[in-house]
Amino acid sequence: MDQVLDQLPAVFWTVPYVGSRFPGSPAVTRRPGLSLGANCQLFAYEVLRHFGFAPPALRSSELWADTSATVHVSAAQPLDLLLFNSTDDAYGAHVGLWVNEGRVLHLCAEAGRPAVWEQAEFAARQRYQVLLGVKRVTASRRSCEGTKVS
């Protein structure tokens, strides 16, 4: 059983890639959500919100540097964020979500819609060949509301 993919509502699979819909963009501020499309970051954060997390609305390099709502981890678990780029620079890095066994859920221009790729599929593409690392969101909606999360 694939806990992440099995629990993801069908509407997530229809989200089109729209590069101008990134966290903090005027397009997202005016019309939040995924109905008008998303970039990789916005898509990943909305999936995390669906599962009860409260990811910060950060771009890739900000996410990589963040220590208040995320932590760097050495081994990925389901719903951890993976950052890929053509170099080891986090600026402009592509963001996906670890599903299991080397599989990553993500939204990119190449696929046009959400897809699950093996890590080898990222490594085979020059623009995603470098895995910068893994970030885990530590904030949940409950913890943000002041409720202790067990």
N, C-alpha and C positions, 0 to 999 in steps of 0.2 A: 504494500500500500504506500502510495506517495502522499504523505500528509499535506504538503504544501499544495501541489497541483490538484489533488482531489477536493480540497476545501476552497479553491479559488472559483468564485462565481463566473459564469460564462461571459458576462459583460467585460471582464478583464481581457479576454482573448480577442475582442473586436476593436481594441484601442489602436487607432492609427498613429504612426510615428509623425510627429510634427515638431521639428527642431526649435521653433520659436516658443513652444510651450514648456518652459523650464521653470524651476522653483524661483519665485520672486519676479518673474517677467510680468509686464503689464497685461499680457494676454491671459495669464493665469489669475492675476489679481482681479481682473474684471469678471472672468468666468472660471471659477475653480472647478476642480474635478477632472475627469478623463474623457468626458463625452466629446470634446473637440480635439482630442489627441493629446500627446505628451512626448517629451523627450525621455531618454533613459532614466534620468534621475527622478523626474516627476512620477513616472510609471512605478519605479521601485518603491518610492516613498508611499504611494497610494496602496500598493500591495501590503506594505508593512502596516499601514494604518488599518487596513482590513483585518489584519491579524492582531490588532490591539496595541501596536507600537506607536510611538510619537516621534518619528524622525524629524530632525531639524530640516528646514527648507534651505539646504546648502547646495552650492555648485560643487563640482568634483574636488577642486583643490581645497576648498573650505571644509568639505567633508573629511578629506584626508587629514587635515590639520586639527579637526575638532577633537576635544577631549571632554566636553561637558555632557554630550548626549550619546557619544559613541566611544568605543575602545578598539584598538588594534588587537587582533587575535591571530595566532599562528595556524590554527586548524579551524576550518569553516564548519559551521553547523547550519541546518536549515534556517533560511531567512537572514543569513549574514550577507552583507554587501561586499561584492568583489569589484575592484577597480582595475580596468584594463586600459592600456594606451600603447602607442608605438614606441614610446621611450619610458624612462622611469620617472617622468614628470607627471604629477597629478593634475596639472592644469589641462582641462579638456578631456579628462579620462572618461571612459565609458563605464557605466555602473550597471551591474546585474545582481541578481539574488541567487545565492546558493540554494539548490533544491535538494540534491543528494548525489552521492557517488560521482562527483565531478561534473554534475549537470547544473547549468545556470539559466535561470529565467531572466529574459531581458527584452528590451524593445530597442531596435536600431533601424536606421534608414534603409540598410541593405535588405532586411526582411520585411520592413513595412508594418508588420504586426508583431505582437509578442511571440517569442519563440523560446524553445529550450534547446540550448547547445551544450555539447560536451566541451570541456575545457580545451581539448585538442582543436576544436573548431575555431576558438579564439586565437590560439597560438599559430594557426595556419594563415591568419590574416595579418598583414603588416600593421594595420591600424590598431589591432588588439593584441599584438604578439607579446607584450610585457604585462604580466600580472603584477601590479604594484603591491597588492596585498588585500587583506580582509578586514572589514570593519563590522563591529557588532553594535546595533542600536541598543542602548541600555535603558532609555526612557520609554515608558509605556503610558497609555492614556490614563490608567489608574494611578500611576505614580505622579503624573502631572496634576491629577486632581487631588492629591494629598492622601490617597489610599495606599496602604502598604501592599506591595506586590510580593507574593511568596514564590 
